[in-house]
Amino acid sequence: MFHSHIGEFAALFTAFCWTATALAFESASLKVGSIAVNLIRLILAIIYLSIFSYLTRGIWLPVDASGKAWLWLSISGFIGFVLGDLFLFESYTIIGSRIAMLIMTLVPPMTAFISWLMLGETLTPFNLLGMGLTLCGIALVVLTRGSGQKLFSISHPIKGLVFAFLGAIGQAVGLVFSKVGMGTYNAFAATQIRIITGIIGFALVITLWKKWSNVGAAFKNTKAMKRIGIGSVFGPFLGVSFSLYAVQHANAGIASTIMSIVPILIIPPAIIIMKQKVSTREIIGAIISVIGVALFFI
């Protein structure tokens, strides 16, 4: 049973990984800033992946990848890790990882929509219905009844919601390019290529923004470094790698649906560990969004 559903189990493991990494990186970003967290977690991740690659494949780096794989996976890494995560991590500091992860339920439908535009994949009426339901779930959480002449008001900072939305777009576009570039290539090695591009991209951004002092300060913050270390294991190392493995070994829609349950998984630790107040409306909204993702792939 396990081997026949190994892709689905990988997707479920990915969901737990992304729950842990979202909470860890939210905490670290609040302490030392999102841009420092982004670079350091990628540096740690490439170390983990290189050791893993040597133990499992006998080579430290993905030197056996084709030129096509390097090209498309590098584009994927820049769009997904640099642009997408730059906005996503900043949204953590504004609206928190729990709401940001809810916005990220848009990634599977966005991925399918972009695949329709770029790869000619089919969109059905159920797909559109699922997308609509996901948007309704998100709206239930971020919109509240307005006062006076306003029909509704937004319950969270618009800037944070926009950043999370841009992060979702980055993730979706990055996934499509990953699919094009990876093929049957090793998922962990493919992640190495994406991370190498991410490190180069963030190094350029930090240089242009003159933020290297922030990175240096982050290395001196013991609490933040512990959280970045935990987040790096569960995020760009295990989480991203197993997400690619899941897409390789299971139906992409089923895998995406399972991986999208993070907004539900993150609620208990958000209450217990982060001491956040979570309303019934927010719980219902998260469930509706995930159901929308599932419906999208029927």
C-alpha positions in Angstrom: 0.0 0.0 0.0 2.8 2.5 1.0 4.7 2.0 -2.3 1.6 2.2 -4.4 0.7 5.6 -2.8 4.3 6.9 -2.2 3.6 10.1 -4.1 0.5 10.9 -1.9 2.5 10.1 1.3 5.3 12.4 0.1 2.7 15.1 -0.5 1.3 14.7 3.0 4.8 14.8 4.5 5.4 18.0 2.5 2.3 19.6 4.0 3.6 18.9 7.5 7.0 20.2 6.5 5.6 23.5 5.2 3.6 24.0 8.3 6.7 23.7 10.5 8.8 25.9 8.1 6.1 28.7 7.9 6.0 29.0 11.7 9.8 28.9 12.0 10.4 31.5 9.3 7.7 33.8 10.6 9.4 33.8 14.0 12.9 34.3 12.5 11.7 37.1 10.1 10.2 39.0 12.9 13.5 38.9 14.7 16.1 39.7 12.0 14.1 40.6 8.9 12.8 38.5 6.0 15.6 39.1 3.5 18.3 37.8 5.8 16.2 34.8 6.6 15.7 34.1 2.9 19.4 34.0 2.1 20.6 32.1 5.2 18.0 29.4 4.9 19.0 28.8 1.3 22.7 28.6 2.2 21.9 26.0 4.9 19.6 24.1 2.5 22.3 23.8 -0.1 24.6 22.4 2.5 22.0 19.8 3.6 21.1 18.9 0.0 24.8 18.6 -1.1 25.5 16.2 1.8 22.4 14.2 1.0 23.3 14.1 -2.7 26.7 12.8 -2.0 25.4 10.1 0.3 22.7 9.0 -2.1 24.1 9.7 -5.5 27.9 9.9 -5.0 28.1 13.5 -6.2 27.9 16.8 -4.3 26.3 19.0 -6.9 23.9 18.4 -9.9 26.7 18.2 -12.5 24.8 15.4 -14.3 21.8 17.6 -15.1 21.2 18.5 -18.8 21.5 22.0 -20.1 17.7 22.1 -20.5 17.2 21.2 -16.8 19.7 23.8 -15.7 17.9 26.5 -17.8 14.3 25.8 -16.7 15.1 25.0 -13.1 17.2 28.1 -12.8 14.3 30.2 -14.1 12.1 28.4 -11.7 14.4 29.0 -8.8 14.7 32.7 -9.5 10.9 33.2 -9.9 9.9 30.8 -7.0 12.6 31.4 -4.4 13.8 34.9 -5.1 10.7 36.8 -6.3 8.0 34.6 -4.7 9.6 34.0 -1.3 10.8 37.6 -1.1 7.2 38.7 -1.0 5.9 35.7 1.0 8.4 36.1 3.8 7.8 39.8 4.1 4.0 39.0 4.3 4.9 36.8 7.4 6.0 39.9 9.2 2.8 41.8 8.3 -0.1 39.3 8.4 1.6 36.2 10.0 2.3 32.8 8.5 -1.2 31.4 9.1 -3.0 34.0 6.9 -0.2 33.9 4.4 -0.5 30.1 4.1 -4.3 30.6 3.5 -3.5 32.9 0.6 -1.1 30.3 -0.7 -4.0 27.9 -1.3 -4.3 29.8 -4.5 -1.1 28.2 -5.8 -2.6 24.9 -7.1 -5.4 26.7 -9.1 -2.9 29.4 -10.3 -0.5 26.6 -11.3 -3.2 24.9 -13.4 -4.3 28.2 -14.9 -0.7 29.1 -15.9 -0.2 25.5 -17.2 -3.3 26.1 -19.4 -1.8 29.3 -20.7 1.8 28.0 -21.2 1.5 24.3 -21.7 -2.0 24.0 -23.2 -3.3 21.9 -20.3 -7.1 21.6 -20.1 -9.3 23.7 -17.7 -12.8 22.3 -17.0 -15.9 23.9 -15.4 -15.0 22.0 -12.2 -11.6 23.7 -12.2 -13.2 27.1 -12.4 -15.7 26.2 -9.6 -12.9 25.0 -7.4 -11.0 28.3 -8.0 -14.1 30.2 -7.1 -14.6 28.2 -3.9 -11.0 28.7 -2.8 -11.4 32.5 -3.3 -14.6 32.4 -1.3 -12.8 30.7 1.6 -10.1 33.3 1.6 -12.6 36.1 1.3 -14.5 34.8 4.4 -11.3 35.2 6.4 -9.9 38.5 5.1 -13.2 40.4 4.6 -15.6 41.5 7.4 -18.9 43.4 7.4 -18.3 47.1 6.9 -19.7 50.0 8.8 -21.7 52.9 7.4 -21.8 52.9 3.6 -19.1 50.3 3.3 -20.4 46.8 2.4 -17.2 45.2 3.7 -13.8 46.0 5.2 -10.5 44.1 5.0 -9.6 42.6 8.4 -5.8 42.3 7.6 -3.3 44.8 6.3 -3.7 45.1 2.5 0.1 45.3 2.0 0.6 41.9 3.7 -2.3 40.3 1.7 -0.8 41.7 -1.6 2.6 40.4 -0.7 1.3 37.0 0.1 -0.7 37.0 -3.2 2.5 37.9 -5.1 4.3 35.1 -3.3 1.6 32.7 -4.5 2.1 33.9 -8.1 5.8 33.3 -7.7 5.3 29.8 -6.4 2.8 28.9 -9.1 5.0 30.1 -12.0 8.0 28.5 -10.4 6.2 25.1 -10.2 5.3 25.3 -13.9 8.9 25.9 -14.9 10.0 23.2 -12.5 7.7 20.7 -14.3 9.1 21.7 -17.6 12.7 21.4 -16.5 12.7 18.5 -14.2 11.1 15.7 -16.3 12.4 12.4 -14.7 15.5 14.0 -13.2 16.2 13.5 -9.5 13.9 15.7 -7.4 16.5 16.5 -4.7 19.1 17.4 -7.4 16.5 19.6 -9.2 16.0 21.4 -5.9 19.7 22.0 -5.6 19.7 23.8 -9.0 16.7 26.0 -7.9 18.5 26.8 -4.6 21.8 27.7 -6.3 19.9 30.2 -8.5 18.0 31.5 -5.4 21.3 32.1 -3.5 22.8 34.1 -6.4 19.5 36.0 -6.8 19.3 37.0 -3.1 23.0 37.9 -3.0 22.4 40.4 -5.9 19.2 41.8 -4.2 21.0 42.2 -0.8 24.0 43.9 -2.6 21.7 46.3 -4.5 19.7 47.1 -1.3 22.9 47.3 0.8 21.5 44.9 3.4 24.6 42.8 4.1 24.8 44.3 7.7 21.3 42.7 8.3 22.6 39.3 7.3 25.7 39.7 9.6 23.4 40.7 12.5 21.2 37.7 11.8 24.1 35.2 12.2 24.7 36.7 15.7 21.1 36.2 16.8 21.1 32.7 18.3 17.3 32.4 18.6 16.7 33.5 15.1 19.5 31.1 13.7 17.9 28.2 15.5 14.5 28.9 13.9 16.2 29.4 10.5 18.0 26.1 10.9 14.7 24.3 11.7 12.9 26.0 8.9 15.7 25.2 6.4 15.5 21.5 7.1 11.7 21.4 6.7 11.4 24.0 4.0 13.9 24.2 1.1 15.5 20.9 1.9 12.8 18.4 2.8 9.6 20.3 1.9 10.5 21.5 -1.6 12.3 18.3 -2.5 9.4 16.1 -1.4 6.9 18.3 -3.2 8.8 17.7 -6.5 9.0 14.0 -5.6 5.2 13.9 -4.9 4.5 15.6 -8.3 6.7 13.0 -10.0 5.1 9.9 -8.3 1.4 10.9 -8.0 -1.3 12.7 -9.9 -0.3 16.4 -9.9 -3.8 17.4 -8.8 -4.0 15.0 -6.0 -0.5 15.9 -4.8 -1.3 19.6 -4.9 -4.5 19.1 -3.0 -2.8 17.2 -0.2 0.0 19.8 0.0 -2.5 22.6 0.2 -3.9 21.5 3.6 -1.3 23.6 5.4 -3.8 26.4 6.4 -5.7 23.7 8.4 -2.6 22.0 9.8 -1.1 25.3 10.9 -4.1 26.3 13.1 -3.4 24.1 16.2 0.3 25.1 16.5 -0.7 28.8 15.8 -3.0 28.6 18.8 -0.8 26.5 21.1 2.7 27.7 20.2 2.2 31.2 18.8 -0.6 32.0 21.2 -2.7 33.4 18.4 -6.5 33.9 18.6 -8.2 32.0 15.8 -11.9 32.7 15.1 -14.4 30.1 14.0 -14.9 32.1 10.8 -11.1 31.8 10.0 -11.2 28.0 10.6 -14.3 27.6 8.3 -12.6 29.8 5.7 -9.5 27.7 5.7 -11.5 24.5 5.3 -13.5 26.0 2.4 -10.4 27.1 0.6 -8.8 23.6 0.9 -12.1 22.0 -0.3 -12.0 24.4 -3.3 -8.5 23.2 -4.1 -9.7 19.6 -3.9 -12.7 20.3 -6.1 -10.4 22.0 -8.6 -8.8 18.7 -9.4 -11.9 16.5 -9.7 
